[in-house]
Amino acid sequence: MKKAGVFFGHELLFGRLAVVSHLGFYVYNPYKSNKFYYERIGLKYQFTRQLWGAADLKVHRGSADVVELKLGVKL
């Protein structure tokens, strides 16, 4: 199932830890199985200047849909 969306959000920093929240809207959702918007909340931790990890929860109208674990590198 393919979907496309746009979102806006922010990161609230507490030293190396950040609380992340996004509000997104689907611009392409042919199956209409979910509502037209979603929320993503999570925590992001900066291990070093270049390496970070995060855990996010994607929510549709109060019902958790996806758990994401992320590991990233800044170039």
C-alpha positions as CSV (number, residue, x, y, z in Angstrom):
1,M,0.0,0.0,0.0
2,K,1.5,3.3,-1.1
3,K,0.7,6.6,0.7
4,A,2.2,10.0,0.5
5,G,2.0,12.8,3.0
6,V,3.3,16.1,4.3
7,F,4.0,16.9,7.9
8,F,5.3,19.6,10.2
9,G,6.7,19.3,13.7
10,H,9.3,20.1,16.2
11,E,12.0,18.8,18.5
12,L,12.1,20.0,22.1
13,L,15.8,19.6,23.2
14,F,16.9,18.6,26.7
15,G,20.7,18.4,26.2
16,R,21.3,15.2,24.2
17,L,17.7,14.1,24.4
18,A,14.9,15.5,22.3
19,V,11.1,15.0,22.4
20,V,9.8,14.9,18.8
21,S,6.2,15.5,17.7
22,H,4.8,15.7,14.1
23,L,1.4,16.2,12.7
24,G,1.0,14.9,9.1
25,F,-1.6,14.9,6.4
26,Y,-1.9,12.4,3.6
27,V,-2.0,13.9,0.1
28,Y,-2.2,10.5,-1.5
29,N,-4.1,7.7,0.2
30,P,-6.1,5.6,-2.3
31,Y,-7.4,3.0,0.1
32,K,-8.8,5.4,2.8
33,S,-8.2,2.8,5.5
34,N,-7.0,5.5,7.9
35,K,-8.1,9.0,8.5
36,F,-6.5,11.8,6.5
37,Y,-4.1,12.8,9.3
38,Y,-1.6,11.2,11.7
39,E,0.6,12.1,14.6
40,R,4.1,10.9,15.3
41,I,5.6,11.2,18.8
42,G,9.0,10.0,20.0
43,L,12.3,10.4,21.6
44,K,15.6,11.1,19.9
45,Y,19.0,10.8,21.5
46,Q,22.3,12.3,20.2
47,F,25.1,9.7,21.0
48,T,27.9,11.8,19.4
49,R,28.0,14.9,17.2
50,Q,27.3,12.7,14.1
51,L,25.4,9.6,15.5
52,W,21.8,9.6,16.8
53,G,19.1,7.1,17.5
54,A,15.3,7.5,17.9
55,A,12.1,5.6,18.7
56,D,8.8,6.9,17.3
57,L,5.2,5.9,17.6
58,K,2.8,6.7,14.7
59,V,-0.8,7.2,15.8
60,H,-4.0,7.5,13.9
61,R,-6.8,9.0,16.1
62,G,-5.4,7.6,19.3
63,S,-4.7,4.2,17.9
64,A,-1.0,3.2,17.6
65,D,-0.2,2.0,14.1
66,V,3.6,1.8,13.7
67,V,6.6,1.7,16.0
68,E,9.8,3.0,14.4
69,L,13.4,2.5,15.6
70,K,15.9,4.7,13.9
71,L,19.7,5.1,13.7
72,G,21.2,8.0,11.8
73,V,24.5,9.6,10.9
74,K,24.9,13.3,10.1
75,L,27.2,14.0,7.2
